[in-house]
C-alpha cells in the first residue's frame, strides 16, 4: 500500500514532458515512493526510487542531494519506529551468468556480523578473497548505511552478484534479485512466490547466451576475453573474487559492444 512520496523537484530533472490533445499536460519526474505492508507481526516499510539523485556526474547517488534524500528516507523510518534498515544492490564480480549469484552483505554494526554469517548463500563483503577486509558501496544503498549508523540505526546492505561483463547492461538481472530476496525473506520470516523470477532468469540467460555467441562469431569480443568468460562457466562458487581496476578496464574495452549491438529477442529489456 502506497502511503507517501518524496517530491522530486529538488532532486531530479524531468525525464520528459507529457502532451495530451496537442497541449503540454505536465512534466514527468522519477518517482520516490514509500509503501507499507503488515506481514504477521511485522510492519514493513518499503522505499522504491526509480532513480538516484546523481547531480549529473554519474548515475549513482552522490553529493548534497543524495545526502538529503537519504536523510528524508530515514526520517520517515524513524517516525514510524523503524528498528532496522535493509538496502539492496548489485555486486559486480567474476562469475558466469549460468551460476547462482551469492549475496554480499555489509552491516553497519559489528554486532550484526554473526547473524549475517548464519544466512545461506551469503558472504560478508569484507571476507571476499583479495579484499583484505576492505570495500566500497556506490550509490544510495551505501549512503543509507552510513547515515543510519550516524543515527544509531542498525542497517545491512545485501548485494546480489552479477557478472562483470554485464555491468552497465540495459536490462535487469533477475538471478541476483532472486538471491537477495531469498535472503531477505528468510530474515524477515516471510514467504513470497519467486517463480516469476525463475522464468525471467531463464529468458535472460537464453538471450545472453545467444548474444555472446553472435559476438564471438563476429569476433567483436577477442578470443582472450572469450576464454576469460568461458573459464568462469566451470569455476567453483568459492573461486570468483573481485577484479582489479586494470583487469576490468582491459576486459570492458572489448565488451562495450555487447550492449551496443543489441540482439535481444524481445523489444523491451527485462
GULUM-940990 format. One line per field, with one value per residue (C-alpha): residue number from 1; residue in three letters; chain; x, y, z. Coordinates in Angstrom, 1 decimal. Layout:
<pts>
i <- [NUM / ...]
aa <- [Ala / ...]
ch <- [A / ...]
x <- [X / ...]
y <- [Y / ...]
z <- [Z / ...]
</pts>
This chain:
<pts>
i <- [1 / 2 / 3 / 4 / 5 / 6 / 7 / 8 / 9 / 10 / 11 / 12 / 13 / 14 / 15 / 16 / 17 / 18 / 19 / 20 / 21 / 22 / 23 / 24 / 25 / 26 / 27 / 28 / 29 / 30 / 31 / 32 / 33 / 34 / 35 / 36 / 37 / 38 / 39 / 40 / 41 / 42 / 43 / 44 / 45 / 46 / 47 / 48 / 49 / 50 / 51 / 52 / 53 / 54 / 55 / 56 / 57 / 58 / 59 / 60 / 61 / 62 / 63 / 64 / 65 / 66 / 67 / 68 / 69 / 70 / 71 / 72 / 73 / 74 / 75 / 76 / 77 / 78 / 79 / 80 / 81 / 82 / 83 / 84 / 85 / 86 / 87 / 88 / 89 / 90 / 91 / 92 / 93 / 94 / 95 / 96 / 97 / 98 / 99 / 100 / 101 / 102 / 103 / 104 / 105 / 106 / 107 / 108 / 109 / 110 / 111 / 112 / 113 / 114 / 115 / 116 / 117 / 118 / 119 / 120 / 121 / 122 / 123 / 124 / 125 / 126 / 127 / 128 / 129 / 130 / 131 / 132 / 133 / 134 / 135 / 136 / 137 / 138 / 139 / 140 / 141 / 142 / 143 / 144 / 145 / 146 / 147 / 148 / 149 / 150 / 151 / 152 / 153 / 154 / 155 / 156 / 157 / 158 / 159 / 160 / 161 / 162 / 163 / 164 / 165 / 166 / 167 / 168 / 169 / 170 / 171 / 172 / 173 / 174 / 175 / 176 / 177 / 178 / 179 / 180 / 181 / 182 / 183 / 184 / 185 / 186 / 187 / 188 / 189 / 190 / 191 / 192 / 193 / 194 / 195 / 196 / 197 / 198 / 199 / 200 / 201 / 202 / 203 / 204 / 205 / 206 / 207 / 208 / 209 / 210 / 211 / 212 / 213 / 214 / 215 / 216 / 217 / 218 / 219 / 220 / 221 / 222 / 223 / 224 / 225 / 226 / 227 / 228 / 229 / 230 / 231 / 232 / 233 / 234 / 235 / 236 / 237 / 238 / 239 / 240 / 241 / 242 / 243 / 244 / 245 / 246 / 247 / 248 / 249 / 250 / 251 / 252 / 253 / 254 / 255 / 256 / 257 / 258 / 259 / 260 / 261 / 262 / 263 / 264 / 265 / 266 / 267 / 268 / 269 / 270]
aa <- [Unk / Unk / Unk / Unk / Unk / Unk / Unk / Unk / Unk / Unk / Unk / Unk / Unk / Unk / Unk / Unk / Unk / Unk / Unk / Unk / Unk / Unk / Unk / Unk / Unk / Unk / Unk / Unk / Unk / Unk / Unk / Unk / Unk / Unk / Unk / Unk / Unk / Unk / Unk / Unk / Unk / Unk / Unk / Unk / Unk / Unk / Unk / Unk / Unk / Unk / Unk / Unk / Unk / Unk / Unk / Unk / Unk / Unk / Unk / Unk / Unk / Unk / Unk / Unk / Unk / Unk / Unk / Unk / Unk / Unk / Unk / Unk / Unk / Unk / Unk / Unk / Unk / Unk / Unk / Unk / Unk / Unk / Unk / Unk / Unk / Unk / Unk / Unk / Unk / Unk / Unk / Unk / Unk / Unk / Unk / Unk / Unk / Unk / Unk / Unk / Unk / Unk / Unk / Unk / Unk / Unk / Unk / Unk / Unk / Unk / Unk / Unk / Unk / Unk / Unk / Unk / Unk / Unk / Unk / Unk / Unk / Unk / Unk / Unk / Unk / Unk / Unk / Unk / Unk / Unk / Unk / Unk / Unk / Unk / Unk / Unk / Unk / Unk / Unk / Unk / Unk / Unk / Unk / Unk / Unk / Unk / Unk / Unk / Unk / Unk / Unk / Unk / Unk / Unk / Unk / Unk / Unk / Unk / Unk / Unk / Unk / Unk / Unk / Unk / Unk / Unk / Unk / Unk / Unk / Unk / Unk / Unk / Unk / Unk / Unk / Unk / Unk / Unk / Unk / Unk / Unk / Unk / Unk / Unk / Unk / Unk / Unk / Unk / Unk / Unk / Unk / Unk / Unk / Unk / Unk / Unk / Unk / Unk / Unk / Unk / Unk / Unk / Unk / Unk / Unk / Unk / Unk / Unk / Unk / Unk / Unk / Unk / Unk / Unk / Unk / Unk / Unk / Unk / Unk / Unk / Unk / Unk / Unk / Unk / Unk / Unk / Unk / Unk / Unk / Unk / Unk / Unk / Unk / Unk / Unk / Unk / Unk / Unk / Unk / Unk / Unk / Unk / Unk / Unk / Unk / Unk / Unk / Unk / Unk / Unk / Unk / Unk / Unk / Unk / Unk / Unk / Unk / Unk / Unk / Unk / Unk / Unk / Unk / Unk / Unk / Unk / Unk / Unk / Unk / Unk]
ch <- [A / A / A / A / A / A / A / A / A / A / A / A / A / A / A / A / A / A / A / A / A / A / A / A / A / A / A / A / A / A / A / A / A / A / A / A / A / A / A / A / A / A / A / A / A / A / A / A / A / A / A / A / A / A / A / A / A / A / A / A / A / A / A / A / A / A / A / A / A / A / A / A / A / A / A / A / A / A / A / A / A / A / A / A / A / A / A / A / A / A / A / A / A / A / A / A / A / A / A / A / A / A / A / A / A / A / A / A / A / A / A / A / A / A / A / A / A / A / A / A / A / A / A / A / A / A / A / A / A / A / A / A / A / A / A / A / A / A / A / A / A / A / A / A / A / A / A / A / A / A / A / A / A / A / A / A / A / A / A / A / A / A / A / A / A / A / A / A / A / A / A / A / A / A / A / A / A / A / A / A / A / A / A / A / A / A / A / A / A / A / A / A / A / A / A / A / A / A / A / A / A / A / A / A / A / A / A / A / A / A / A / A / A / A / A / A / A / A / A / A / A / A / A / A / A / A / A / A / A / A / A / A / A / A / A / A / A / A / A / A / A / A / A / A / A / A / A / A / A / A / A / A / A / A / A / A / A / A / A / A / A / A / A / A / A / A / A / A / A / A]
x <- [0.0 / 1.5 / 1.4 / 3.9 / 6.3 / 9.3 / 8.6 / 11.1 / 11.6 / 14.6 / 16.4 / 15.7 / 15.4 / 12.2 / 12.6 / 10.1 / 7.0 / 3.6 / 1.3 / -2.4 / -4.5 / -1.6 / -1.1 / 1.5 / -0.1 / 2.8 / 6.4 / 7.3 / 9.9 / 11.4 / 9.3 / 10.5 / 7.7 / 7.0 / 4.9 / 3.6 / 2.8 / 2.0 / 3.1 / 2.4 / 3.6 / 5.9 / 5.3 / 7.4 / 8.1 / 9.5 / 11.2 / 11.5 / 13.1 / 13.2 / 16.5 / 19.2 / 20.0 / 23.3 / 23.7 / 24.7 / 28.2 / 27.4 / 24.3 / 24.9 / 23.8 / 26.3 / 26.6 / 24.3 / 21.1 / 21.9 / 22.7 / 19.5 / 17.3 / 19.0 / 18.1 / 14.5 / 14.1 / 15.4 / 13.3 / 10.2 / 11.6 / 12.3 / 8.9 / 7.2 / 9.6 / 11.8 / 14.3 / 16.4 / 17.2 / 17.9 / 19.2 / 19.9 / 22.0 / 24.4 / 27.9 / 30.0 / 32.4 / 33.9 / 31.0 / 29.4 / 25.8 / 24.8 / 26.0 / 23.7 / 24.8 / 25.8 / 24.8 / 27.4 / 26.4 / 27.7 / 26.4 / 27.0 / 27.3 / 29.8 / 27.0 / 25.3 / 28.2 / 27.4 / 23.8 / 24.8 / 27.1 / 24.2 / 22.4 / 22.6 / 24.4 / 25.6 / 29.1 / 30.5 / 31.9 / 35.0 / 35.5 / 35.8 / 39.2 / 41.6 / 39.7 / 41.7 / 38.6 / 38.1 / 35.5 / 33.1 / 29.4 / 28.5 / 25.1 / 22.3 / 22.5 / 25.8 / 25.0 / 21.9 / 24.1 / 26.3 / 23.5 / 21.7 / 24.9 / 25.2 / 21.6 / 22.2 / 20.1 / 21.2 / 21.4 / 22.6 / 23.2 / 22.5 / 24.1 / 23.5 / 26.4 / 26.3 / 28.9 / 31.4 / 30.7 / 27.1 / 27.9 / 26.0 / 23.7 / 20.3 / 18.4 / 17.8 / 19.5 / 16.7 / 19.1 / 20.7 / 17.4 / 16.2 / 19.3 / 18.8 / 15.1 / 15.7 / 18.0 / 15.8 / 12.6 / 14.3 / 15.5 / 12.0 / 10.4 / 8.0 / 7.1 / 6.7 / 6.4 / 9.6 / 8.7 / 8.2 / 11.9 / 12.9 / 11.0 / 12.6 / 16.1 / 15.7 / 14.8 / 17.6 / 20.1 / 19.0 / 19.3 / 22.7 / 23.9 / 22.7 / 24.1 / 27.5 / 27.7 / 26.8 / 29.5 / 32.0 / 31.3 / 31.6 / 34.9 / 33.6 / 34.9 / 38.6 / 39.5 / 41.3 / 38.3 / 36.0 / 38.4 / 38.1 / 34.3 / 34.1 / 36.5 / 34.0 / 31.4 / 33.2 / 34.7 / 33.7 / 31.4 / 34.2 / 36.7 / 35.4 / 36.7 / 36.9 / 38.7 / 41.3 / 40.6 / 43.3 / 41.7 / 38.2 / 39.4 / 41.2 / 38.1 / 35.5 / 37.3 / 36.1 / 32.7 / 31.1 / 30.0 / 27.9 / 25.4 / 25.7 / 24.9 / 21.6 / 20.4 / 17.5 / 14.5 / 12.2 / 11.6 / 11.9 / 14.7 / 13.8]
y <- [0.0 / 3.3 / 5.9 / 8.6 / 10.1 / 12.4 / 15.3 / 15.1 / 18.8 / 19.4 / 16.2 / 15.4 / 16.9 / 16.0 / 12.9 / 14.1 / 16.2 / 14.7 / 16.1 / 15.5 / 16.8 / 18.9 / 20.7 / 20.3 / 18.3 / 18.0 / 17.1 / 13.6 / 13.1 / 10.0 / 8.8 / 8.0 / 6.3 / 4.7 / 1.6 / -0.2 / -3.9 / -5.7 / -9.4 / -11.5 / -9.3 / -7.2 / -3.8 / -3.3 / 0.0 / -0.2 / 2.7 / 2.4 / 5.1 / 5.0 / 6.9 / 8.2 / 11.9 / 12.0 / 15.7 / 14.9 / 13.4 / 9.7 / 7.6 / 6.8 / 8.9 / 11.5 / 15.0 / 17.1 / 15.9 / 12.3 / 13.0 / 15.0 / 12.2 / 9.6 / 11.6 / 12.1 / 8.3 / 7.6 / 10.5 / 8.5 / 5.3 / 6.8 / 8.5 / 5.1 / 3.4 / 1.6 / -0.7 / -1.9 / -0.8 / -3.1 / -1.9 / -3.9 / -3.6 / -5.4 / -6.7 / -6.8 / -9.7 / -12.6 / -15.1 / -16.6 / -15.9 / -19.5 / -19.6 / -18.9 / -15.5 / -15.2 / -12.4 / -10.0 / -8.5 / -5.3 / -4.4 / -1.0 / -2.6 / -5.2 / -7.0 / -8.0 / -10.0 / -13.3 / -13.0 / -12.5 / -15.5 / -17.7 / -16.8 / -19.3 / -18.3 / -15.1 / -13.8 / -10.8 / -8.4 / -8.0 / -11.7 / -11.8 / -13.1 / -10.4 / -7.5 / -7.6 / -6.6 / -3.5 / -2.4 / 0.3 / 0.6 / 3.2 / 4.9 / 5.4 / 1.8 / 2.5 / 6.1 / 4.9 / 2.6 / 5.4 / 7.8 / 5.1 / 4.4 / 8.1 / 7.9 / 4.7 / 2.6 / -1.0 / -1.4 / -4.1 / -3.8 / -7.0 / -7.2 / -9.9 / -10.9 / -10.0 / -11.0 / -8.2 / -8.4 / -7.5 / -4.3 / -1.5 / -3.7 / -2.1 / -5.0 / -6.3 / -9.4 / -11.5 / -14.2 / -11.6 / -10.2 / -13.7 / -14.4 / -11.2 / -11.8 / -15.4 / -14.0 / -11.0 / -13.0 / -15.5 / -12.7 / -11.2 / -14.6 / -14.0 / -16.1 / -14.8 / -16.6 / -16.1 / -18.4 / -15.5 / -14.6 / -18.1 / -17.5 / -14.2 / -15.5 / -18.3 / -15.9 / -13.5 / -16.4 / -17.6 / -14.1 / -13.6 / -16.9 / -16.0 / -12.5 / -13.7 / -16.4 / -14.0 / -11.6 / -14.4 / -15.4 / -11.8 / -11.5 / -8.4 / -10.0 / -11.0 / -14.7 / -13.9 / -12.2 / -15.1 / -17.5 / -15.5 / -15.6 / -19.3 / -20.2 / -18.7 / -21.2 / -24.0 / -22.2 / -23.3 / -20.9 / -20.2 / -19.2 / -15.9 / -12.8 / -9.1 / -8.0 / -5.2 / -1.9 / -2.8 / -6.2 / -4.6 / -1.9 / -4.4 / -6.6 / -3.9 / -2.2 / -5.1 / -5.7 / -2.3 / -3.7 / -6.3 / -3.6 / -1.5 / -4.4 / -5.3 / -8.8 / -9.3 / -11.3 / -9.1 / -5.4 / -4.4 / -5.3 / -7.3]
z <- [0.0 / -1.1 / 1.7 / 0.8 / -1.8 / -1.8 / -4.1 / -7.0 / -7.8 / -5.6 / -6.6 / -10.3 / -13.7 / -15.6 / -17.8 / -20.4 / -20.9 / -21.4 / -24.1 / -24.5 / -27.3 / -28.5 / -25.2 / -22.5 / -19.7 / -17.2 / -16.6 / -15.8 / -13.0 / -11.5 / -8.5 / -5.0 / -3.1 / 0.3 / 0.7 / 3.8 / 4.3 / 7.5 / 7.5 / 10.6 / 13.5 / 11.3 / 10.0 / 6.8 / 5.1 / 1.5 / -0.2 / -4.0 / -6.1 / -9.9 / -10.0 / -7.7 / -7.3 / -9.1 / -9.9 / -13.4 / -13.0 / -12.5 / -12.4 / -8.7 / -5.8 / -4.7 / -3.3 / -1.2 / -2.9 / -2.2 / 1.4 / 1.8 / 0.2 / 2.4 / 5.5 / 4.3 / 3.8 / 7.3 / 8.8 / 7.6 / 9.0 / 12.4 / 12.5 / 12.3 / 14.8 / 12.3 / 14.1 / 11.2 / 7.6 / 4.7 / 1.3 / -1.8 / -4.9 / -7.2 / -6.6 / -9.8 / -9.7 / -11.7 / -12.0 / -15.1 / -15.9 / -15.6 / -11.9 / -9.0 / -7.5 / -3.9 / -1.7 / -0.4 / 2.9 / 4.6 / 8.1 / 9.7 / 13.2 / 14.4 / 16.4 / 13.1 / 11.7 / 13.4 / 12.3 / 8.7 / 8.8 / 9.5 / 6.3 / 3.5 / 0.3 / 2.0 / 2.5 / 4.2 / 1.6 / 3.7 / 3.5 / -0.3 / -1.3 / -2.2 / -0.5 / 2.7 / 4.7 / 2.6 / 0.0 / -1.1 / -2.0 / -4.6 / -4.5 / -2.1 / -0.9 / 0.8 / 1.8 / 3.7 / 5.7 / 6.8 / 7.6 / 9.6 / 11.6 / 12.4 / 13.8 / 15.8 / 13.4 / 12.5 / 8.8 / 6.3 / 2.6 / 0.6 / -2.9 / -5.4 / -7.6 / -11.3 / -14.0 / -14.6 / -18.3 / -17.7 / -15.8 / -17.4 / -19.4 / -20.3 / -18.7 / -15.2 / -13.8 / -12.1 / -10.8 / -8.5 / -7.5 / -6.5 / -4.4 / -2.5 / -2.0 / -0.7 / 2.0 / 2.9 / 3.1 / 5.4 / 7.6 / 7.8 / 8.1 / 5.2 / 2.2 / -1.3 / -4.7 / -6.6 / -9.5 / -11.9 / -11.3 / -12.4 / -15.7 / -16.2 / -15.4 / -17.9 / -20.6 / -19.8 / -19.7 / -23.1 / -24.6 / -23.1 / -24.5 / -28.0 / -27.8 / -26.6 / -29.3 / -32.0 / -30.8 / -30.6 / -34.2 / -35.4 / -33.5 / -31.7 / -28.5 / -28.8 / -28.1 / -24.9 / -23.4 / -24.6 / -22.8 / -19.6 / -19.7 / -20.5 / -17.7 / -15.3 / -16.5 / -14.9 / -11.9 / -8.4 / -6.4 / -4.0 / -6.7 / -8.0 / -6.4 / -7.1 / -10.2 / -10.2 / -11.9 / -14.6 / -15.3 / -15.5 / -17.9 / -20.2 / -20.4 / -20.7 / -23.6 / -25.7 / -24.0 / -24.7 / -28.0 / -26.1 / -25.3 / -28.5 / -30.8 / -29.1 / -30.1 / -27.8 / -29.0 / -27.0 / -27.8 / -24.2 / -21.9 / -18.8]
</pts>
